[in-house]
Amino acid sequence: MEGFNASSQLPIIDLGAYMANKSGSLEFASTQVREALEKVGFFSIVGHGVPWEQVEEIYDWARRYHDLAIESKHDHLMSSGKMGYIGIGGAQIGDRPHSLNSAFFMGRPGSKRNQFPCDTILPGFRSAAEAYYRTLEQLCLKMLPLYALAADMAKDYFQSFFSPSLATLRVTHYPDVPAADNQFGIDTHSDAGFMTLLPANTVNGLWIESETGWFQVDQEPMSFVVNSGDTLRSWSNNRFRSTRHRALNESGGDRYAIPFFFDPRPDTNIEPLSGCVDELNPVTVSAYRYGDYLRTFMQAEYAQTGNSSMK
């Protein structure tokens, strides 16, 4: 497809014209999004309008946060009812080797589920994280019409399901530690939700599964890698892909990654969209409540979530 990058094997979509509300740009960009979601499940965006200084700032905060002594994170550990810190070993699927990463999770600014390190220990971290969250949420909301048209729905179809969104910011550290056989920074998985945005990183480590095997992504400068999750796949009646991926730090130094997970309200009923169902494509997915699915996903992937309730 146009915009295909042989070095990363990801389509590149320039949103500059769309973000500037130029005539015809919605239809043009949504066609590119449709093709990427149907063929790959991943694409890169440039021209997104996010000030890159803000991205660089949040990466700096990620380093500063994870440099804190472990004792400084014990007062905001992630639990069944709270966001916060999860250490190495907290993410594990079944009897697979645990993932080699630690992370800080944050939900919507102002949520009672959020926890932060004490301001006296890391002043400014909370305000920077909340500002970045709001910036990424606005970008995702702006992209919703692209997804709606890609699914052959009215451009405003998705808006009500994300008012407000159930979005999560994950500030991740992959330390320079050796991996055992078949062990990764994050194990092979597909995302649970609707859309994930990952800002470009100076240290590679994202691997994506394709029909011909696994390949490592070489991100475009000042871009976001965007991928769809299981919820969009179900919503689209399996028309759009939810592609498996994993991460492994082989750089010889630290790697940081800051994915933003943009998901619908937990009370959203996920059932195949009318634009993705016809005589040649009958319904293949059973309806479900998103919060129920997310709870099951978190319990399977994160030990600390226990019997988390998604309300």
C-alpha positions in Angstrom: 0.0 0.0 0.0 1.1 3.6 -0.4 3.1 4.7 2.5 4.5 1.2 3.1 8.0 1.3 4.8 10.2 -1.6 4.0 12.4 -1.1 7.0 9.6 -1.3 9.5 7.0 -3.2 7.5 4.4 -0.8 8.8 2.2 1.6 6.7 2.9 5.2 7.4 -0.1 7.6 7.4 0.4 11.4 7.4 -2.4 13.0 9.3 -1.3 16.5 8.7 -4.1 17.4 6.2 -6.7 15.7 8.4 -5.6 17.5 11.5 -5.8 20.8 9.6 -9.4 19.9 8.6 -8.6 20.1 4.8 -11.3 19.2 2.4 -11.3 15.5 1.5 -8.7 14.6 4.1 -11.1 12.6 6.3 -12.1 10.3 3.5 -8.5 9.9 2.2 -7.0 9.2 5.6 -9.8 6.8 6.6 -9.2 4.7 3.5 -5.5 4.4 4.5 -6.6 3.4 8.1 -9.0 0.8 6.7 -6.3 -0.8 4.6 -3.8 -0.8 7.4 -6.3 -2.3 9.9 -7.4 -5.0 7.5 -3.9 -6.0 6.3 -1.6 -5.4 9.3 -3.4 -4.2 12.4 -0.5 -1.7 12.9 0.4 1.5 11.3 2.5 4.6 12.0 1.2 8.1 12.1 3.1 11.4 11.5 1.6 14.9 11.2 -0.4 14.1 14.4 0.0 17.5 15.9 1.4 16.3 19.3 4.3 18.7 20.3 7.3 16.4 20.3 8.8 18.3 23.2 6.0 16.9 25.4 6.9 13.3 24.3 10.5 13.9 25.1 9.5 15.3 28.4 7.4 12.2 29.4 10.3 9.9 28.4 12.6 12.0 30.7 10.0 11.6 33.5 9.9 7.8 32.8 13.6 7.6 33.4 13.4 9.6 36.6 10.5 7.6 37.9 12.1 4.3 37.3 15.4 5.5 38.8 13.6 5.9 42.2 14.5 3.5 44.9 12.1 0.6 45.0 11.1 1.6 48.5 9.7 4.9 47.1 7.2 2.9 45.0 5.9 0.7 47.8 3.3 3.3 48.8 1.5 3.2 45.4 1.6 -0.5 44.3 -1.0 -1.6 41.7 -3.8 -3.6 43.3 -7.3 -4.9 42.5 -8.8 -1.4 42.9 -5.9 0.9 42.3 -3.5 1.9 39.5 0.1 2.4 40.3 3.4 0.6 40.2 3.9 -3.0 39.2 7.4 -4.6 39.4 9.2 -7.2 37.4 7.4 -10.5 37.7 3.9 -8.8 38.0 3.0 -9.6 34.4 2.8 -13.3 33.6 0.6 -15.5 31.5 -0.1 -18.9 32.9 3.1 -20.8 33.6 5.1 -18.8 31.0 8.3 -17.0 32.2 7.5 -13.6 33.8 8.0 -10.5 31.7 11.1 -8.5 32.1 9.6 -5.0 32.7 8.3 -2.8 35.5 5.6 -0.2 34.9 3.6 2.6 36.3 -0.1 2.7 35.4 -2.4 5.7 35.4 -6.0 6.2 34.5 -8.1 9.3 33.8 -6.7 12.4 35.7 -8.7 12.9 38.9 -9.7 9.2 39.1 -9.8 7.8 42.7 -8.0 4.7 41.3 -4.9 6.7 40.5 -1.8 6.7 42.8 1.4 8.6 42.4 4.7 8.9 44.1 4.9 11.5 46.9 5.4 15.0 45.5 8.4 15.5 47.8 10.1 12.5 46.1 9.3 13.3 42.5 7.8 16.8 42.2 6.2 17.5 38.9 5.7 13.9 37.8 2.0 13.8 38.3 1.2 17.0 36.5 3.4 16.0 33.5 1.8 12.6 33.3 -1.7 14.0 33.5 -0.9 16.6 30.8 0.4 14.0 28.5 -2.6 11.8 29.1 -4.9 14.6 28.1 -2.9 15.3 24.9 -3.0 11.7 23.8 -6.7 11.4 24.6 -7.5 14.4 22.4 -5.5 12.9 19.6 -7.4 9.6 19.9 -10.7 11.3 20.0 -9.8 13.2 16.9 -9.0 9.9 15.1 -12.3 8.3 15.9 -14.0 9.5 12.7 -11.2 7.8 10.7 -12.1 4.5 12.4 -15.8 5.0 11.9 -15.5 5.6 8.1 -13.0 2.8 7.9 -15.7 0.5 9.3 -18.3 2.0 6.9 -20.2 3.7 9.7 -21.2 7.3 10.1 -18.2 9.5 11.0 -19.5 10.3 14.5 -20.6 6.7 15.3 -17.9 6.0 18.0 -18.1 9.3 19.8 -20.7 8.3 22.5 -18.8 5.1 23.5 -15.7 7.2 24.4 -17.5 9.9 26.4 -15.6 9.5 28.6 -13.0 7.0 27.4 -11.5 4.3 29.6 -7.9 5.2 28.7 -4.7 4.1 30.5 -1.2 5.4 30.4 1.6 2.8 31.0 5.1 4.1 31.8 7.3 1.1 31.2 11.0 0.3 31.9 12.8 -2.6 30.3 16.0 -3.0 32.2 19.3 -4.3 30.8 18.9 -7.9 32.1 19.5 -11.2 30.3 16.4 -13.1 29.1 16.0 -16.8 29.6 15.0 -19.0 26.6 11.5 -17.9 25.4 11.4 -15.0 27.9 10.6 -11.4 26.8 10.3 -7.9 28.1 6.5 -8.3 27.4 5.3 -11.7 26.4 3.5 -12.4 23.1 0.0 -10.9 23.3 -2.7 -8.9 21.5 -4.1 -5.8 23.2 -7.5 -6.0 24.8 -9.0 -2.7 23.8 -9.7 -0.4 20.8 -6.6 1.6 20.0 -3.0 1.8 21.3 -0.6 4.6 20.6 3.2 4.2 21.2 5.5 7.2 20.7 8.7 6.7 18.8 11.6 5.4 20.8 15.4 5.8 20.3 15.8 2.2 21.5 14.0 -0.4 19.4 12.4 -3.4 21.0 8.9 -3.8 19.6 8.3 -7.0 17.6 5.2 -7.8 15.5 4.0 -11.1 14.2 3.3 -11.2 10.4 2.3 -14.0 8.1 6.0 -14.6 7.3 7.3 -14.5 10.8 8.3 -11.9 13.4 9.9 -8.5 12.6 11.3 -5.7 14.7 9.8 -2.3 14.2 12.1 0.6 13.3 9.9 3.6 14.2 9.8 6.7 12.1 11.2 9.8 13.9 8.5 11.8 15.8 5.8 9.2 15.0 3.4 7.1 16.9 2.9 3.4 16.2 -0.9 2.7 16.3 -2.4 -0.7 16.7 -5.9 -2.1 17.1 -6.9 -4.5 19.9 -9.3 -7.4 20.5 -12.2 -5.1 21.1 -11.9 -3.3 17.7 -11.5 -6.7 16.0 -14.7 -7.9 17.6 -16.6 -4.7 16.9 -15.5 -5.0 13.2 -16.7 -8.6 13.0 -13.1 -9.8 12.6 -12.6 -7.4 9.7 -9.8 -5.5 11.4 -6.8 -7.3 12.8 -5.7 -7.5 16.4 -2.1 -8.5 15.7 0.1 -10.3 18.2 3.3 -8.5 19.3 5.9 -8.6 22.1 8.9 -6.6 23.3 12.5 -7.5 24.1 15.3 -5.2 25.1 18.5 -6.3 23.4 20.1 -2.8 23.4 22.7 -3.3 26.1 21.1 -0.4 28.1 17.7 0.6 29.5 14.7 0.9 27.3 11.5 2.9 28.1 8.1 2.6 26.3 5.0 4.6 27.1 1.9 3.1 25.4 -1.4 4.8 25.7 -4.4 2.5 25.7 -7.6 4.1 24.4 -10.7 2.1 25.1 -14.5 2.6 25.3 -16.6 3.0 28.4 -16.7 -0.3 30.4 -20.5 -0.4 30.0 -20.2 -0.5 26.2 -21.8 -3.4 24.5 -19.4 -4.7 21.9 -21.3 -6.3 19.0 -20.5 -6.4 15.2 -21.0 -3.1 13.4 -23.6 -3.0 10.7 -21.0 -1.7 8.3 -19.0 -4.9 8.8 -21.8 -7.3 8.3 -23.4 -8.4 4.9 -24.3 -11.5 3.0 -20.6 -12.3 2.4 -19.6 -11.5 5.9 -22.2 -12.8 8.4 -21.9 -12.2 12.1 -19.1 -14.3 13.6 -18.7 -12.6 17.0 -20.9 -12.8 20.1 -21.7 -9.6 21.9 -20.1 -8.8 25.2 -19.7 -6.0 27.7 -16.3 -4.4 27.4 -15.7 -4.0 31.2 -16.3 -7.8 31.6 -13.7 -8.6 28.9 -11.2 -6.2 30.3 -11.4 -7.6 33.8 -10.8 -11.1 32.5 -7.8 -9.8 30.4 -6.2 -8.0 33.4 -6.6 -11.0 35.7 -4.9 -13.2 33.2 -2.0 -10.9 32.4 -1.3 -9.0 35.7 -1.0 -10.8 39.0 -1.6 -7.7 41.1 -5.1 -7.0 39.7 -6.6 -9.9 41.4 -10.4 -9.6 41.2 -10.3 -6.1 39.7 -13.7 -4.5 39.2 -14.1 -2.4 36.0 -16.9 0.0 36.8 
